[in-house]
Amino acid sequence: MIVLKTLLYMVSGFSFRNKNIFIFGAWFGKRYSDNSKFLADQIINSKKFQNKKIIWIGNESTWPLDGVNSIKFVKRNSIKSIWYQLRAGYAFVSHGYQDLGTVSLLKGAIVYQLWHGFPIKCIGADDPGNPNEGSLKYENYQFFLANSPVMAKRVKSAFKNYGANSENILIAKQPREDYLILNKDNVNLKKEIRRKLGIKNDQIVITYLPTFRDNSEKTFSFVKDSKREVYEYLEEKNAIILERQHFVRDMHSNTKGSSNGNRFVDLNEGIEVQDVLLITDYLITDYSSVYVDFIHLGKPIIHFLYDGDDYQKNDRGLYSNDPRKEFAGPIAYSQKELIPLLELSKDEFGKKRCDAVKNLCLNTSTSLIDLIENK
């Protein structure tokens, strides 16, 4: 199979490419979301990219029901998707070429690896279990996105086999960060998001978004495992916990919905995480880099390490020897410890957020769209 994929990739280099065709994909075709989606939105609305043909390649189940103006949706691995891979001058992915199809036909195209978060845990070749990741000929990208010098250093190491080097890593905000910054004060949008999710305007929203665990089977869910004191706290404060387990390991995909008197809601995959963040008052996470996005909203962040240091010791590893220096909020190790942290004034969370911004060097004001070539 590797030989066939390599051959098809090399042959695709003879295709005539059209610089006006931009193709996008995300999450192996299973989501219409992430940096790819928000960059496509920016390009559509930019005068710099007038007359470009914008193609989204993915599974039909992910396409928005009412469509999107100026975007043509094409089924992944269809004849049309193969044709657009061969014709596209530019391609943008959140994970890899697999976002666009089982086989890469992108030789000769300018491919941007946007990735899907800040590397807190080890990724790519830095993952001890995958030192050779990206070493095949068809696994190659021309540009890589990093939202800070710290991320750039990690991307260069993690994606070295994919072609990352000091010259082709673009330091700019992730498009999904741009979306949050643009809409942080958009009252009407927030009201609409709450309406769609059935959340009243006076309810406090606490969102729980954990990271993926490769090796640990100990996975926590508020929907399934909440103690009585947590429920009582939510009742007292008129608060609700929104939860979505990591895409790769969704513990309860067959039980989507809400429970415990509607104080705990299990979000389905069709809901855009960035929209959830916009209406979130408190974010609870662990080592997930979602908190790096959420920092831009200036709201409280709590790191819930329910399995203590087990993740650090037994999973794929972290870039920092002391991840607490990169955290953007206080740490709770149990549900009992969470409640006092939720009682803190919002001002008391500010210093940790500022420290994280400083330690992760999250101070770029550049948008990726300003760095993309348009020739």
Residue frames relative to the residue before (quaternion, step in Angstrom):
aa qw qx qy qz dx dy dz
M 1.0000 0.0000 0.0000 0.0000 0.00 0.00 0.00
I 0.6302 0.5340 -0.3348 0.4535 3.59 1.02 -0.80
V 0.6391 0.5296 -0.3204 0.4566 3.58 1.00 -0.86
L 0.6660 0.5000 -0.2996 0.4655 3.59 0.94 -0.92
K 0.6555 0.5100 -0.3136 0.4604 3.59 0.92 -0.90
T 0.6441 0.5222 -0.3141 0.4624 3.56 1.00 -0.84
L 0.6551 0.5197 -0.3053 0.4557 3.57 0.94 -0.92
L 0.6742 0.4905 -0.2976 0.4651 3.59 0.88 -0.94
Y 0.6244 0.5333 -0.3314 0.4647 3.57 1.03 -0.79
M 0.6799 0.4905 -0.2970 0.4571 3.60 0.83 -0.95
V 0.6476 0.5162 -0.3141 0.4642 3.59 0.97 -0.83
S 0.6187 0.5658 -0.3456 0.4214 3.60 1.03 -0.75
G 0.5617 0.6211 -0.3771 0.3956 3.58 1.22 -0.37
F 0.6380 0.5211 -0.3272 0.4629 3.61 1.24 -0.30
S 0.5051 0.6642 -0.4226 0.3538 3.59 1.28 -0.12
F 0.4342 -0.6624 0.5420 0.2810 3.57 -1.15 0.67
R 0.1792 -0.8253 0.5322 0.0588 3.57 -0.61 1.15
N 0.3040 -0.7479 0.5745 0.1342 3.49 -1.13 0.87
K 0.3695 -0.7657 0.4864 0.2013 3.59 -0.50 1.18
N 0.6385 0.5249 -0.3322 0.4544 3.58 1.24 -0.18
I 0.6258 0.4962 -0.3496 0.4898 3.61 1.27 0.05
F 0.0657 -0.7836 0.6175 -0.0191 3.56 -0.69 1.21
I 0.0777 -0.7981 0.5961 0.0424 3.61 -0.75 0.99
F 0.1394 -0.7950 0.5901 0.0194 3.53 -1.09 0.88
G 0.0942 0.7758 -0.6227 0.0394 3.54 -1.22 0.57
A 0.0720 -0.8013 0.5932 0.0288 3.57 -1.25 0.35
W 0.8743 0.1113 -0.0572 0.4690 3.52 -1.29 0.56
F 0.6704 -0.5351 0.2951 0.4208 3.58 0.83 1.05
G 0.6833 -0.4891 0.2701 0.4701 3.55 1.18 0.62
K 0.6078 0.6212 -0.3238 0.3740 3.57 1.28 -0.16
R 0.7614 0.2432 -0.1828 0.5725 3.57 1.30 0.06
Y 0.2195 -0.6838 0.6704 0.1867 3.50 -1.28 0.55
S 0.4618 0.6708 -0.4128 0.4079 3.55 0.26 1.28
D 0.7317 0.4958 -0.3155 0.3452 3.48 -1.45 -0.44
N 0.8142 -0.2840 0.1771 0.4744 3.55 -1.32 -0.24
S 0.6073 0.5674 -0.3579 0.4257 3.58 1.05 -0.72
K 0.6731 0.5028 -0.2938 0.4558 3.58 0.87 -0.95
F 0.7295 0.4445 -0.2629 0.4486 3.56 0.77 -1.01
L 0.6072 0.5187 -0.3582 0.4837 3.57 1.16 -0.49
A 0.6134 0.5389 -0.3455 0.4625 3.60 1.00 -0.77
D 0.6353 0.5272 -0.3216 0.4637 3.59 0.99 -0.84
Q 0.6646 0.5064 -0.3046 0.4572 3.57 0.93 -0.90
I 0.6617 0.5130 -0.3048 0.4541 3.57 0.94 -0.88
I 0.6227 0.5469 -0.3310 0.4512 3.57 1.02 -0.81
N 0.7635 0.3884 -0.1856 0.4815 3.56 0.98 -0.90
S 0.5904 0.5907 -0.3561 0.4191 3.57 1.28 0.08
K 0.4608 -0.6753 0.5052 0.2764 3.56 -0.95 0.88
K 0.5673 0.6240 -0.3655 0.3940 3.56 1.20 -0.57
F 0.7855 0.2997 -0.1359 0.5242 3.57 1.12 -0.67
Q 0.1722 0.8027 -0.5487 0.1578 3.56 0.95 0.82
N 0.8343 0.2281 -0.1879 0.4655 3.54 -1.23 0.67
K 0.4448 0.6528 -0.4889 0.3701 3.60 1.14 0.51
K 0.3393 -0.7104 0.5745 0.2239 3.57 -1.11 0.68
I 0.1609 -0.8129 0.5580 0.0439 3.56 -0.53 1.22
I 0.0508 -0.8071 0.5873 -0.0333 3.56 -0.64 1.20
W 0.1290 -0.7593 0.6314 0.0901 3.57 -0.94 0.91
I 0.1362 -0.7929 0.5920 0.0481 3.57 -0.76 1.09
G 0.3432 0.7313 -0.5283 0.2613 3.58 -0.67 1.06
N 0.6895 -0.4443 0.3580 0.4461 3.54 -1.33 -0.09
E 0.5813 -0.6163 0.4054 0.3434 3.57 -0.99 0.82
S 0.6194 0.5811 -0.3408 0.4032 3.59 1.05 -0.72
T 0.6801 0.4953 -0.2928 0.4543 3.60 1.18 -0.41
W 0.5353 0.6545 -0.4112 0.3406 3.60 1.17 -0.30
P 0.5071 -0.6437 0.4686 0.3300 3.61 -0.96 0.76
L 0.5608 -0.6563 0.3925 0.3174 3.56 -0.90 0.96
D 0.7518 0.3783 -0.2107 0.4972 3.58 0.98 -0.81
G 0.5131 -0.6654 0.4094 0.3554 3.57 1.28 0.19
V 0.2718 -0.7262 0.6005 0.1956 3.54 -1.33 -0.02
N 0.4778 -0.6777 0.4751 0.2946 3.55 -0.76 1.01
S 0.8458 0.2025 -0.1763 0.4610 3.54 -1.11 0.82
I 0.6696 0.4215 -0.3282 0.5160 3.62 1.21 0.14
K 0.2044 -0.7522 0.6144 0.1224 3.55 -0.93 0.94
F 0.2346 -0.7857 0.5612 0.1127 3.57 -0.73 1.08
V 0.0584 -0.8024 0.5932 -0.0306 3.54 -0.84 1.08
K 0.4871 -0.6873 0.4608 0.2793 3.58 -0.90 0.93
R 0.5027 -0.6581 0.4826 0.2850 3.55 -0.93 0.98
N 0.8410 0.1478 -0.1696 0.4920 3.57 -1.06 0.94
S 0.4640 0.6367 -0.4754 0.3915 3.59 1.18 0.44
I 0.6804 -0.4562 0.3646 0.4427 3.57 -1.31 0.20
K 0.6457 0.5275 -0.3201 0.4498 3.59 0.98 -0.84
S 0.6609 0.5046 -0.3201 0.4539 3.58 0.93 -0.84
I 0.6154 0.5314 -0.3381 0.4739 3.58 1.09 -0.70
W 0.6448 0.5244 -0.3138 0.4590 3.56 0.97 -0.89
Y 0.6935 0.4668 -0.2873 0.4675 3.59 0.88 -0.91
Q 0.5898 0.5436 -0.3766 0.4634 3.60 1.06 -0.55
L 0.6963 0.4821 -0.2684 0.4590 3.56 0.96 -0.90
R 0.7365 0.4283 -0.2255 0.4726 3.59 1.10 -0.64
A 0.5711 0.6466 -0.3838 0.3294 3.59 1.08 -0.61
G 0.3519 -0.7131 0.5674 0.2136 3.51 -1.11 0.77
Y 0.7847 0.1620 -0.0635 0.5950 3.55 1.17 -0.67
A 0.0360 -0.7790 0.6259 0.0153 3.56 -1.13 0.72
F 0.1143 -0.7934 0.5976 0.0189 3.56 -1.06 0.85
V 0.0029 0.8164 -0.5746 0.0584 3.59 -0.73 1.08
S 0.3926 -0.7142 0.5305 0.2331 3.56 -1.23 0.51
H 0.7675 0.2649 -0.1511 0.5638 3.60 1.21 -0.46
G 0.7112 -0.3622 0.2814 0.5327 3.55 0.74 -1.06
Y 0.7650 -0.3487 0.2483 0.4812 3.56 -1.28 -0.11
Q 0.5705 0.6164 -0.3799 0.3877 3.61 1.17 -0.53
D 0.5079 0.6287 -0.4256 0.4070 3.59 1.22 -0.28
L 0.7504 0.4052 -0.1838 0.4888 3.55 1.14 -0.74
G 0.7881 -0.2089 0.1462 0.5602 3.59 1.17 -0.42
T 0.6566 -0.5196 0.3753 0.3976 3.55 -1.27 0.33
V 0.7619 0.2489 -0.1262 0.5845 3.55 1.16 -0.70
S 0.3630 -0.7165 0.5509 0.2265 3.57 -1.05 0.76
L 0.0287 -0.7768 0.6287 -0.0203 3.53 -0.86 1.10
L 0.4046 0.7750 -0.3847 0.2963 3.53 1.16 0.74
K 0.3779 0.7222 -0.5108 0.2733 3.61 1.16 0.16
G 0.7555 0.3128 -0.2623 0.5125 3.56 -0.73 1.08
A 0.6214 0.4896 -0.3471 0.5036 3.59 1.25 -0.28
I 0.4152 -0.6475 0.5634 0.3016 3.56 -1.28 0.34
V 0.0755 -0.8390 0.5385 -0.0210 3.56 -0.32 1.29
Y 0.1948 -0.7789 0.5922 0.0684 3.54 -0.85 1.10
Q 0.2083 -0.7429 0.6263 0.1117 3.56 -0.80 1.08
L 0.1787 -0.8333 0.5197 0.0600 3.57 -0.21 1.33
W 0.2231 -0.7915 0.5145 0.2431 3.55 1.23 -0.62
H 0.3825 -0.7536 0.5076 0.1678 3.59 -1.24 0.10
G 0.8287 0.0252 -0.0661 0.5552 3.56 0.99 0.76
F 0.5898 -0.5620 0.4490 0.3670 3.53 -1.33 0.28
P 0.4220 -0.7290 0.4703 0.2632 3.65 -0.75 0.95
I 0.0490 -0.7627 0.6445 -0.0243 3.55 -0.35 1.30
K 0.7332 0.2749 -0.1632 0.6002 3.55 0.98 -0.91
C 0.6213 -0.5748 0.3856 0.3674 3.57 -1.17 0.55
I 0.0802 -0.7993 0.5955 0.0027 3.56 -0.95 0.94
G 0.8080 0.3000 -0.1940 0.4684 3.56 -1.32 0.16
A 0.8328 -0.1566 0.1429 0.5113 3.55 -0.98 -0.89
D 0.5955 0.5687 -0.3661 0.4334 3.60 1.24 -0.23
D 0.5176 0.5887 -0.4180 0.4592 3.56 1.30 -0.18
P 0.4809 -0.7084 0.4270 0.2908 3.63 -0.54 1.10
G 0.6953 0.4828 -0.2804 0.4526 3.57 1.11 -0.58
N 0.7814 0.2938 -0.1484 0.5302 3.61 1.25 -0.21
P 0.0651 0.8572 -0.5098 0.0330 3.64 0.79 0.90
N 0.7283 0.4147 -0.2388 0.4905 3.60 1.17 -0.50
E 0.3174 0.7712 -0.5027 0.2274 3.57 1.24 0.22
G 0.8177 0.2607 -0.2055 0.4702 3.56 -0.97 0.94
S 0.5133 0.6936 -0.3926 0.3185 3.58 1.23 0.13
L 0.5563 0.6048 -0.3995 0.4064 3.60 1.25 -0.06
K 0.6496 -0.5749 0.3327 0.3700 3.58 -1.06 0.75
Y 0.7222 0.4490 -0.2613 0.4566 3.59 0.93 -0.84
E 0.6119 0.5031 -0.3571 0.4949 3.58 1.29 0.04
N 0.4095 0.7083 -0.4616 0.3430 3.54 0.37 1.24
Y 0.0764 -0.7975 0.5985 0.0034 3.55 -0.96 0.93
Q 0.4548 -0.7159 0.4676 0.2490 3.54 -1.08 0.72
F 0.8018 0.0928 -0.0411 0.5890 3.57 1.11 -0.68
F 0.1665 -0.7663 0.6166 0.0694 3.54 -1.23 0.69
L 0.3293 -0.7550 0.5403 0.1723 3.57 -1.07 0.79
A 0.0655 0.7560 -0.6501 0.0390 3.56 -1.08 0.83
N 0.3235 -0.7867 0.4926 0.1839 3.58 -0.84 0.88
S 0.7808 0.1291 -0.1303 0.5972 3.59 1.26 0.30
P 0.6426 -0.5110 0.3839 0.4226 3.61 -1.20 0.27
V 0.6029 0.5507 -0.3582 0.4527 3.59 1.11 -0.63
M 0.6737 0.4697 -0.2942 0.4890 3.57 0.90 -0.89
A 0.6165 0.5603 -0.3503 0.4281 3.60 1.00 -0.76
K 0.6403 0.5225 -0.3207 0.4627 3.58 0.99 -0.82
R 0.6840 0.4790 -0.2806 0.4733 3.57 0.96 -0.85
V 0.6314 0.5246 -0.3259 0.4690 3.58 1.03 -0.76
K 0.6352 0.5386 -0.3287 0.4454 3.58 0.96 -0.85
S 0.6911 0.4607 -0.2699 0.4871 3.56 1.00 -0.81
A 0.7044 0.4908 -0.2720 0.4347 3.57 0.81 -1.02
F 0.7950 0.2973 -0.1250 0.5138 3.57 0.98 -0.88
K 0.2394 0.8008 -0.5170 0.1846 3.58 1.16 0.52
N 0.6696 0.4987 -0.3060 0.4575 3.60 1.00 -0.73
Y 0.6526 0.5027 -0.3017 0.4800 3.56 1.25 -0.45
G 0.6536 -0.5352 0.3131 0.4340 3.57 1.27 -0.09
A 0.4269 0.7089 -0.4718 0.3045 3.60 1.22 0.13
N 0.1160 0.7709 -0.6204 0.0863 3.55 -1.03 0.87
S 0.7407 -0.4313 0.2755 0.4353 3.58 -1.26 0.09
E 0.6937 0.5106 -0.2743 0.4276 3.58 1.13 -0.59
N 0.7910 0.3492 -0.1761 0.4704 3.61 1.03 -0.62
I 0.5164 0.5827 -0.4508 0.4365 3.59 1.19 0.48
L 0.2152 -0.7969 0.5586 0.0816 3.55 -0.60 1.20
I 0.2170 -0.7802 0.5737 0.1227 3.59 -0.69 1.05
A 0.3098 0.7121 -0.5608 0.2870 3.53 -0.48 1.30
K 0.6268 -0.5126 0.4104 0.4194 3.55 -1.25 0.30
Q 0.4872 -0.6170 0.5184 0.3363 3.54 -1.15 0.58
P 0.5842 -0.6076 0.3932 0.3673 3.64 -0.91 0.79
R 0.6503 0.5083 -0.3384 0.4519 3.60 1.01 -0.65
E 0.5791 0.5361 -0.3720 0.4887 3.60 1.23 -0.37
D 0.6065 0.5573 -0.3408 0.4532 3.57 1.02 -0.84
Y 0.6449 0.5392 -0.3181 0.4384 3.57 0.97 -0.90
L 0.6695 0.4916 -0.3008 0.4685 3.58 0.93 -0.86
I 0.6599 0.5115 -0.3086 0.4557 3.57 0.90 -0.92
L 0.6620 0.5198 -0.2993 0.4495 3.58 0.95 -0.89
N 0.8083 0.3179 -0.1266 0.4791 3.58 0.96 -0.89
K 0.3478 0.7756 -0.4802 0.2166 3.60 1.22 0.13
D 0.7685 0.2929 -0.1723 0.5422 3.60 1.13 -0.59
N 0.4184 0.7113 -0.4611 0.3261 3.56 1.24 0.40
V 0.2421 -0.8270 0.4939 0.1164 3.55 0.14 1.34
N 0.6741 0.5094 -0.3064 0.4385 3.58 0.87 -0.91
L 0.6431 0.5106 -0.3272 0.4677 3.58 0.98 -0.80
K 0.6554 0.5130 -0.3188 0.4535 3.59 0.92 -0.86
K 0.6375 0.5179 -0.3297 0.4654 3.58 0.99 -0.77
E 0.6545 0.5132 -0.3085 0.4616 3.57 1.01 -0.82
I 0.6343 0.5194 -0.3282 0.4693 3.59 1.02 -0.78
R 0.6455 0.5082 -0.3180 0.4733 3.58 0.94 -0.86
R 0.6423 0.5315 -0.3312 0.4420 3.57 0.93 -0.86
K 0.6680 0.5108 -0.2991 0.4510 3.57 0.91 -0.94
L 0.7296 0.4119 -0.2327 0.4938 3.57 1.06 -0.75
G 0.4622 -0.7045 0.4308 0.3231 3.58 1.27 -0.05
I 0.4661 0.6655 -0.4447 0.3771 3.58 1.13 0.67
K 0.4182 -0.7183 0.4984 0.2464 3.58 -0.75 1.03
N 0.6061 -0.6093 0.3858 0.3355 3.54 -1.14 0.70
D 0.7080 0.4504 -0.2733 0.4704 3.61 1.13 -0.50
Q 0.5367 0.6300 -0.4099 0.3834 3.60 1.24 0.04
I 0.3988 -0.6734 0.5695 0.2514 3.55 -1.09 0.78
V 0.2134 -0.7963 0.5586 0.0916 3.57 -0.83 1.02
I 0.0570 -0.7553 0.6528 -0.0056 3.54 -0.79 1.15
T 0.1111 -0.8202 0.5605 0.0285 3.58 -0.68 1.07
Y 0.1590 -0.7830 0.5985 0.0593 3.55 -0.93 0.99
L 0.0803 0.7902 -0.5966 0.1153 3.56 -0.59 1.24
P 0.0909 -0.8300 0.5497 0.0267 3.62 -0.11 1.25
T 0.5212 -0.6229 0.4840 0.3256 3.54 -1.29 0.34
F 0.5888 -0.5522 0.4544 0.3767 3.54 -1.36 0.12
R 0.1760 -0.7660 0.6097 0.1025 3.55 -1.05 0.80
D 0.3722 -0.7562 0.4999 0.1995 3.55 -0.62 1.17
N 0.8375 0.2667 -0.0751 0.4710 3.53 0.74 -1.11
S 0.6773 0.5059 -0.2991 0.4425 3.57 1.11 -0.57
E 0.2853 -0.7499 0.5749 0.1609 3.55 -0.96 0.91
K 0.5630 0.5927 -0.3860 0.4275 3.56 1.29 -0.14
T 0.1300 0.8000 -0.5644 0.1569 3.55 -0.11 1.31
F 0.2670 -0.8004 0.5247 0.1129 3.56 -0.79 1.05
S 0.0296 -0.7787 0.6267 0.0083 3.54 -1.15 0.74
F 0.4113 -0.6932 0.5309 0.2617 3.59 -0.85 0.95
V 0.6004 0.5802 -0.3609 0.4156 3.57 1.04 -0.76
K 0.7840 0.3354 -0.1631 0.4962 3.57 0.97 -0.86
D 0.8266 0.3288 -0.0965 0.4465 3.57 0.95 -0.91
S 0.3803 0.7614 -0.4739 0.2258 3.62 1.19 0.14
K 0.4147 -0.6773 0.5555 0.2463 3.52 -1.13 0.80
R 0.6712 -0.5186 0.3507 0.3969 3.53 -1.26 0.46
E 0.6445 0.5439 -0.3408 0.4155 3.60 0.97 -0.80
V 0.6095 0.5356 -0.3591 0.4611 3.58 1.12 -0.56
Y 0.6540 0.5069 -0.3099 0.4683 3.57 0.93 -0.88
E 0.6580 0.5100 -0.3107 0.4587 3.58 0.94 -0.86
Y 0.6246 0.5317 -0.3362 0.4629 3.57 1.06 -0.75
L 0.6598 0.5082 -0.3062 0.4612 3.57 0.93 -0.88
E 0.6313 0.5267 -0.3259 0.4668 3.56 1.02 -0.79
E 0.6751 0.5114 -0.2921 0.4444 3.56 0.89 -0.97
K 0.7682 0.3731 -0.1870 0.4855 3.59 0.93 -0.91
N 0.3601 -0.7215 0.4940 0.3251 3.60 1.28 -0.11
A 0.3852 0.7195 -0.4656 0.3423 3.52 0.89 1.06
I 0.1901 -0.7632 0.6098 0.0977 3.53 -1.30 0.41
I 0.2491 -0.7492 0.5905 0.1673 3.59 -1.09 0.68
L 0.1641 -0.7503 0.6362 0.0726 3.53 -0.81 1.12
E 0.0423 -0.8202 0.5701 -0.0229 3.57 -0.81 0.96
R 0.0938 0.7492 -0.6556 0.0039 3.52 -1.16 0.68
Q 0.3602 -0.7252 0.5503 0.2040 3.53 -0.70 1.12
H 0.6590 -0.5096 0.3608 0.4193 3.57 -1.19 0.43
F 0.6499 -0.5660 0.3693 0.3477 3.53 -1.11 0.86
V 0.7040 0.4802 -0.2787 0.4428 3.60 0.89 -0.90
R 0.8005 0.1434 -0.0741 0.5772 3.56 1.03 -0.70
D 0.0496 0.7899 -0.6035 0.0965 3.51 0.13 1.35
M 0.3455 -0.8031 0.4526 0.1755 3.54 -0.29 1.30
H 0.8276 0.1678 -0.0428 0.5340 3.55 0.99 -0.72
S 0.0757 0.8444 -0.5235 0.0851 3.57 0.84 1.00
N 0.6905 0.4704 -0.2877 0.4682 3.58 1.16 -0.44
T 0.7185 0.3954 -0.2493 0.5150 3.57 1.26 0.03
K 0.1512 0.8175 -0.5416 0.1245 3.57 1.00 0.78
G 0.5196 0.6152 -0.4788 0.3496 3.52 -1.04 0.81
S 0.5413 -0.6097 0.4624 0.3486 3.54 -1.20 -0.43
S 0.0986 -0.7924 0.6005 0.0417 3.53 -1.25 0.43
N 0.7793 0.3526 -0.2380 0.4601 3.55 -1.33 -0.02
G 0.7304 -0.4490 0.2534 0.4480 3.55 0.69 1.06
N 0.6118 -0.5999 0.3288 0.3972 3.56 1.13 0.72
R 0.4547 0.6615 -0.4721 0.3645 3.61 1.11 0.56
F 0.7422 0.2707 -0.1724 0.5883 3.58 1.26 -0.33
V 0.0220 -0.8178 0.5744 -0.0285 3.59 -0.64 1.08
D 0.2604 -0.7540 0.5914 0.1179 3.53 -0.86 1.09
L 0.2675 -0.8054 0.5122 0.1322 3.58 -0.36 1.24
N 0.3696 -0.7227 0.5330 0.2388 3.56 -1.02 0.72
E 0.6971 -0.5205 0.3217 0.3737 3.54 -1.30 0.38
G 0.6219 0.5819 -0.3459 0.3936 3.58 1.16 -0.44
I 0.6045 0.5644 -0.3523 0.4381 3.57 1.25 -0.20
E 0.4288 -0.7185 0.4946 0.2350 3.57 -0.81 1.05
V 0.4585 -0.7138 0.4632 0.2561 3.57 -0.65 1.15
Q 0.6461 0.5281 -0.3455 0.4293 3.61 0.91 -0.80
D 0.6239 0.5161 -0.3416 0.4771 3.60 1.09 -0.62
V 0.6218 0.5283 -0.3367 0.4700 3.57 1.03 -0.75
L 0.6446 0.5238 -0.3235 0.4533 3.59 0.96 -0.83
L 0.6233 0.5683 -0.3467 0.4104 3.59 0.99 -0.76
I 0.7578 0.3510 -0.2103 0.5082 3.61 1.02 -0.68
T 0.4972 0.6774 -0.4095 0.3554 3.59 1.31 0.04
D 0.2857 -0.7558 0.5678 0.1578 3.56 -0.96 0.92
Y 0.7759 0.0694 -0.0244 0.6266 3.59 1.11 -0.76
L 0.1783 -0.7721 0.6008 0.1056 3.56 -0.92 0.91
I 0.1006 -0.7551 0.6461 0.0483 3.55 -0.97 0.99
T 0.1640 0.7697 -0.6014 0.1377 3.56 -0.79 1.04
D 0.4191 -0.6732 0.5250 0.3091 3.59 -1.24 -0.20
Y 0.7986 -0.1448 0.1410 0.5670 3.58 -0.14 -1.30
S 0.3915 0.7241 -0.4834 0.2978 3.58 1.24 0.19
S 0.4341 -0.7143 0.4849 0.2572 3.58 -0.96 0.85
V 0.3529 0.7307 -0.5089 0.2872 3.60 1.21 0.21
Y 0.6093 0.5682 -0.3651 0.4154 3.59 1.09 -0.58
V 0.5821 0.5717 -0.3797 0.4360 3.60 1.16 -0.51
D 0.6166 0.5028 -0.3337 0.5056 3.60 1.10 -0.63
F 0.7050 0.5120 -0.2682 0.4111 3.54 0.79 -1.11
I 0.4967 0.6641 -0.4185 0.3704 3.60 1.18 -0.48
H 0.6448 0.5652 -0.3237 0.4000 3.58 0.98 -0.85
L 0.6626 0.5061 -0.3073 0.4587 3.59 1.19 -0.40
G 0.3930 -0.7696 0.4407 0.2431 3.59 1.28 -0.08
K 0.5225 0.6324 -0.4086 0.4002 3.58 1.09 0.69
P 0.6848 -0.5299 0.3169 0.3870 3.61 -1.21 0.47
I 0.1103 -0.7654 0.6334 0.0273 3.52 -1.13 0.89
I 0.0643 -0.7764 0.6266 0.0200 3.57 -0.96 0.92
H 0.2503 -0.7525 0.5914 0.1459 3.57 -0.91 0.94
F 0.1483 -0.8095 0.5674 0.0273 3.56 -0.53 1.26
L 0.0256 -0.8115 0.5822 -0.0436 3.57 -0.22 1.31
Y 0.0921 -0.8630 0.4962 0.0244 3.54 0.53 1.25
D 0.7303 0.3721 -0.2439 0.5184 3.59 1.18 -0.42
G 0.5620 -0.6416 0.3775 0.3606 3.56 1.17 0.62
D 0.7498 -0.3410 0.2694 0.4989 3.57 -0.84 -0.96
D 0.3002 0.7831 -0.4967 0.2235 3.59 1.25 0.33
Y 0.6405 0.5309 -0.3339 0.4432 3.58 0.96 -0.83
Q 0.6629 0.5135 -0.3096 0.4483 3.57 0.90 -0.91
K 0.7244 0.4642 -0.2452 0.4468 3.57 0.96 -0.88
N 0.8379 0.2873 -0.0829 0.4567 3.56 0.88 -0.96
D 0.6528 0.4955 -0.3431 0.4590 3.61 1.17 -0.12
R 0.8144 -0.3286 0.1771 0.4444 3.59 -1.23 -0.32
G 0.5704 -0.6113 0.3795 0.3961 3.59 1.22 -0.25
L 0.3165 -0.7385 0.5729 0.1619 3.53 -1.30 0.49
Y 0.5713 -0.6098 0.4257 0.3474 3.56 -1.16 0.54
S 0.7416 0.3710 -0.2152 0.5158 3.56 1.00 -0.76
N 0.4715 -0.6626 0.5033 0.2920 3.57 -1.00 0.81
D 0.7636 0.1711 -0.1062 0.6134 3.55 1.23 -0.52
P 0.1922 -0.8376 0.4996 0.1094 3.61 0.23 1.24
R 0.5331 0.6387 -0.4113 0.3724 3.58 1.17 -0.40
K 0.6017 0.5598 -0.3552 0.4455 3.57 1.18 -0.52
E 0.7159 0.4175 -0.2461 0.5026 3.56 1.21 -0.45
F 0.4942 0.6544 -0.4305 0.3770 3.57 1.27 -0.10
A 0.3251 -0.7653 0.5319 0.1605 3.56 -1.17 0.64
G 0.7770 0.1981 -0.1464 0.5793 3.55 1.22 0.48
P 0.6773 -0.4845 0.3562 0.4239 3.57 -1.29 0.07
I 0.4175 -0.7067 0.5250 0.2251 3.55 -1.31 0.40
A 0.0945 -0.7442 0.6574 0.0708 3.54 -1.14 0.78
Y 0.2412 -0.7849 0.5561 0.1281 3.57 -0.97 0.84
S 0.7778 0.1696 -0.1122 0.5948 3.59 1.26 -0.07
Q 0.6498 -0.4985 0.3900 0.4209 3.55 -1.27 0.27
K 0.6174 0.5603 -0.3410 0.4343 3.57 1.05 -0.76
E 0.6890 0.4733 -0.2801 0.4720 3.58 1.04 -0.75
L 0.5582 0.6280 -0.3834 0.3835 3.58 1.20 -0.42
I 0.6644 0.5623 -0.3213 0.3730 3.55 0.82 -1.00
P 0.6641 0.4799 -0.3345 0.4655 3.68 0.81 -0.78
L 0.6356 0.5227 -0.3389 0.4560 3.60 1.07 -0.66
L 0.6414 0.5115 -0.3200 0.4738 3.58 1.05 -0.69
E 0.6394 0.5307 -0.3126 0.4602 3.56 1.24 -0.44
L 0.5042 0.6549 -0.4308 0.3622 3.60 1.21 -0.30
S 0.5209 -0.6008 0.4874 0.3608 3.56 -1.16 0.53
K 0.6071 -0.5921 0.3821 0.3670 3.57 -1.07 0.68
D 0.5920 0.5834 -0.3635 0.4208 3.58 1.12 -0.57
E 0.6354 0.5627 -0.3277 0.4150 3.59 1.11 -0.67
F 0.6279 0.5293 -0.3355 0.4614 3.59 1.26 -0.22
G 0.5158 0.7183 -0.3798 0.2714 3.55 1.23 -0.51
K 0.6606 0.5330 -0.3306 0.4126 3.59 0.86 -0.89
K 0.6595 0.5045 -0.3156 0.4593 3.60 0.92 -0.87
R 0.6269 0.5238 -0.3425 0.4641 3.58 1.02 -0.71
C 0.6680 0.4991 -0.3002 0.4631 3.56 0.92 -0.92
D 0.6285 0.5320 -0.3325 0.4598 3.58 1.03 -0.77
A 0.6543 0.5141 -0.3127 0.4580 3.59 0.99 -0.85
V 0.6261 0.5338 -0.3305 0.4624 3.57 0.99 -0.84
K 0.6747 0.4921 -0.2846 0.4708 3.57 0.98 -0.88
N 0.7171 0.4694 -0.2635 0.4426 3.59 0.79 -1.01
L 0.7244 0.3911 -0.2322 0.5180 3.58 1.14 -0.62
C 0.3844 -0.7596 0.4459 0.2765 3.58 1.38 0.01
L 0.2849 0.7882 -0.4943 0.2306 3.58 0.99 0.86
N 0.3996 0.7456 -0.4466 0.2915 3.58 0.65 1.05
T 0.4185 0.7064 -0.4874 0.2971 3.60 1.16 0.26
S 0.2386 -0.7672 0.5793 0.1373 3.56 -1.07 0.76
T 0.4936 0.6784 -0.4103 0.3574 3.58 1.32 -0.02
S 0.2566 -0.7372 0.6031 0.1640 3.56 -1.07 0.77
L 0.5942 -0.6105 0.3926 0.3467 3.56 -0.99 0.84
I 0.6160 0.5836 -0.3536 0.3936 3.57 0.95 -0.82
D 0.6393 0.5324 -0.3257 0.4492 3.59 1.16 -0.56
L 0.7085 0.4573 -0.2525 0.4744 3.59 1.23 -0.41
I 0.5500 0.6195 -0.3979 0.3941 3.58 1.24 -0.24
E 0.4700 -0.6783 0.4917 0.2778 3.55 -0.89 0.95
N 0.0722 -0.7832 0.6165 0.0365 3.53 -1.15 0.63
K 0.2506 0.7916 -0.5087 0.2274 3.53 0.37 1.27
